[in-house]
Amino acid sequence: MSNNLRSSQILSPFGIGQIVNFPDEQSYMICGLHLWDNMLEVRRSMGGHIDEREFTIRESRLEKLLGVQKFKKPFPFKRTGQVNKYLEIPGVRFPQWHHCTNPRCGRMRKIELTQADRLILCDSCGDEKRKSKMIPVRFIAACVRGHIQDVPFKEWVHDGTVSNDEGEHNLSYHAGIGSGDLNSITIKCSCGIRPKSLGGIMNVSKTPDGIIYNSSLASIGLTEEERRLIDHSNPNNENANGQYCKGSRPWLGPDHMNDSCGHHLQVLIRGGSNIHYSDIISALYLPDFDTLTNPVVGKIVEDVGFNKLIDRYHQDEDHRMLRMTLEDRNEVKFGQISLQDAFSEIERLIKDSNEEDESGREHINSEIELRSQEYQYILNERNSENADFKSKVNGFDKYNDSSFLERYFERVVLIEKLKETRVFRSFARISPDNRVESSELSSENLTWLPAYQVFGEGIFLQFKESRLDEWLTQFSENDYPLIQRFWNNVRNPNPRHEGGLTPAFVMMHTFAHLLIKRLCFNCGYGSSSLRERIYFRRGDANRMNGILIYTSSGDSEGSLGGLVRQGKEKYLAKLIKEAIEDANWCSADPVCSDIGQSSGQGPDNVNGSACHNCCLVPETSCEEFNVLLDRAVVTGTLENSQLGYFNV
């Protein structure tokens, strides 16, 4: 394809299985990983020099957690150089249904998936020199299992199976003049059957817990009386004329367009945000060496890779291969450290490593354990210029308004340098909790996942546990409706929720959003350039109560220091007080507060007093897709100020 995306966009928002709408009304879907590998093999067969080390990423903790051998950056397209030229991310044309842009024609035609890089012209109107362009239709159909297919327009128009006669059934698409709603869009068939609008085609019926038991496509061919009999106790699952999911997975190629499924289809807008939710898991870089290690040796370990150093150490009995590797390092050549000292230090690290985890850290079995490890590491200061993680832990004795800060927080950690690895492991459709299995990303055995690394800075705040415990006494175990509504609607809980969900999590999450919005105002950052990272785990053992607000860029290492500056002695208390003040009143109040505290708002009503005017941030900045937010637990309500953690 000749269209361009940034490498980071191939993970989110345009990950595998996502529809990308390019200029000139071209619509493509990002293909599965086996087709990425095929692209490399094709380039090799054409004589191209391919060196995968250029886009290979290693992160041992995530590799073990996800069960893969490595990660790969989406390879960039290059026209110059000797290595990795002309590599493209494969895509297919989707949706296949296209229609003519000539309003007098509107002819519809299905285009082959493989014709992703061709301009499609209508062959039914105009002469050879003035053929009208065909563009993709605005609608697709998807199911909760992640399958996606074209809308069955022929069956919709004919209200059932298309008759197998000798006549042609050529469809045409006509968008009438008017309000622009679905009723103004009409599909016609050349067989002469009465044209039918798209009004109601997106309708679905759901049970109280969100399960679809009927849809407009499943009801094709039914009489009004038959439709009235359908309810959640009598689902519409076996209508002979109904259209159900065919299990299509176009991102895996043409051979995966008609697998079995049978779930209800939901018609969606092609560019809608509910078409695709990228499931990204990330990890902060933690060095493969301890705090006692010489920083120069730490730099060698980072550059060469700890696993590679272990391999070379065991390659021969005299460890000559490891010594030769160290001799070639500039740190040894230019006298920053002697060869013997470097060898001895690395030998110590190798001997200290255990068989379960070569990095010397505990084995990671879940995402909450990954966060717990980072949490403990952040709380221990690391001030090394050579590492990709540099931090300073501060108490509040030298801070302005220290008594205010000490009441609510334990400490602040200023992270001047951090590196984050972000991995695309899955995706969901219709709702973020409909995640598909990672095996759906490839039709072959999965040995790697797409990822990229970013660099930046951040502010970490650890909340005061004694204040949290005191504040939480006003909530009984099931006395917070927001969390109850969340558990009633979620079907596949986020792995991060293994640490538990309490009002404390909602408070910390909401406060993180308020900080992001205030930092954007104070520092001039774009709203999507700041991210949150919530560290929460209830209970006494391995308890976590912290938030990290950080900025990161995939294009350059480090940042300008503006974010860390806001966490220093002169500015932190002012920043936090401004964020709290922002939570006291929303420009949509009293509506935002009243609805939030009565029925809830947002998707499935799993937000309290939180809307776009006060708390919501870009979804790329939020780990929870902008749910589980409530200003009331930050500052309280007019009726109950004690409800807020920061009641003053």
Helices and strands as residue ranges (DSSP letters): G 7-10, E 19-22, E 26-30, H 33-45, G 52-55, E 56-57, H 60-66, E 70-72, E 91-93, E 97-100, E 108-110, E 134-136, E 139-142, E 148-149, H 153-158, E 171-175, G 182-184, E 185-189, E 196-197, E 204-206, E 212-215, H 224-228, G 250-252, G 254-256, E 266-269, G 273-275, E 277-284, H 295-304, H 306-313, H 320-327, H 330-333, H 339-352, H 367-378, E 390-394, H 402-408, E 409-428, G 438-441, E 448-463, H 465-472, H 481-489, G 495-499, H 503-523, E 530-537, E 544-553, H 562-565, H 572-584, H 591-598, G 603-605, H 632-635, G 641-643
